[in-house]
Amino acid sequence: MKQSYYIFNNGELKRKDNTLEFYLEDGGRKTIPIEQVRDLYFFGQINVNSALMNFLASCHIAVHWFNYYGYYSGTFYPREYLVSGKLLVKQVEHYINPEKRIVLAKAFVDGASANIYRNLRYYKNRGKDLSNIIDEIDYYRNQINVSDNVESLMGIEGNIRKVYYTSWNEIINQDVEFEKRVKRPPDNMINTLISFLNSMLYTKTLSEIYNTQLNPTISYLHEPGTGRFSLSLDISEIFKPLIVDRLIFSLLNKNQINEDSFYKETELLQLKESAIKTIVAELDIRLKQTIEHRELKRSVSYLRLIRLEVYKLIKHLLEEKVYEPFKIWW
Amino acid sequence: MVKVTGVMMEYYFVCKKKLWYFANQIQMENENENVLIGRMIDENSYIQEKRNILIDGTINIDFIKKYKQIHEVKKSKSIEEAAIWQVKYYLYYLKRLGIEEVTGIIDYPLLRKNLVVKLEENDEEKIEKIIRDIVEIVTNPSPPSVNRMKICKNCAYYELCFV
């Protein structure tokens, strides 16, 4: 089974014959078997050379880089190895044609908001007072279908998220004083957690896209190619409620993350390294969790659900089966 | 112009949908265990022979031995009919190029067995009909639909196919 490797230590990662060797700063050494690597996450200060990068490229392994504070820096996205000219043409066609584009853009918002709705229902059933918020979300969800352009869809999604966030003080048992989403830089615990986990989900999705024929720069809800692999943003949107939001609720409600997990530097809050380790470990556990897939009739991990989403998109573009976004069904 | 490869001939007998995906460059990453085993067998068997000979940019013969002996290496006999037609197609293709009297052999290194394949009467007509069929299938804008078969559960395309 392939898996993500997260490197927090400082040191040097090298190609050693046909595998990987990590030389820790303090003199230790670790071998990483290349066949088991899905992708690499660099959090520490890691020296690499071109022999290593060439080797990783030939093994089709992406590297996601984060700085010391857990801010996402970028991805080493190796040369594409699964390429289909025919599918690329289709992908572009569905972007250029506004009628085709809106179908997919709507599907992403529909999927994302259905999953938000599920989260709220779950906490309502556990006795949280969320009826008004659920009604408001319902109101916005009804606008998705009548919307006829991508800008208004983005607006609807923004409104849904805004209303949804007002419920977080109720859902989270710690005193978090979360009012609204602030990025660059995130100004409180929740915003810092959302920023970090969203970027983690973005990289997980990007690695899944890399292992298919889809081109990550052509997207439908988000505008393509503004310095980001925007298809990854489209697809992650659907999985944020299931993976990111639920993980935040659980980390805070189990007190695995609290005020002590952050540094306060002027206006912004930064995650401590120990907190990043906790979050990454919990995220990995969650992504490995499996559910019984109704159509496939086999058990599928949360991470694999992302890959399946990419496959469904491929089938839509090939006009084999209309894309239906993933919605939590349990 | 569709170039009908040996793998396409094989997939025609295994699964028409797999044939369509493959011919339209929707190939799977190699995480599937059976795909990995197949590659290991390919890389570690008959290494002393002249291997992977691409002819005419179309058919790729696993290896050629002695005098006019072409070999195809397989992991198991589970889809033997498909392998037989793959080799028959090679024999047919070579004949079109004026290379006759060739012997086709399927090797099963794990089973320590092999099988001789010949072009029988009517095979050429049948192959020509299959080629027309393949071209028709793969030039279709969308893949054909298929029923779930017993072999599906081990196929690298399973999730793409049924999701």
Interface residues (C-beta under 8 A of the other chain):
Chain A: K2 H60 L82 V83 S84 G85 K86 L87 N211 T212 Q213 E295 L296 R304 R307 L308 Y311 K312 I314 K315 L318 E319 E320
Chain B: N24 Q25 I26 Q27 E29 E31 P141 S142 P143 Y158 E159 L160 F162 V163
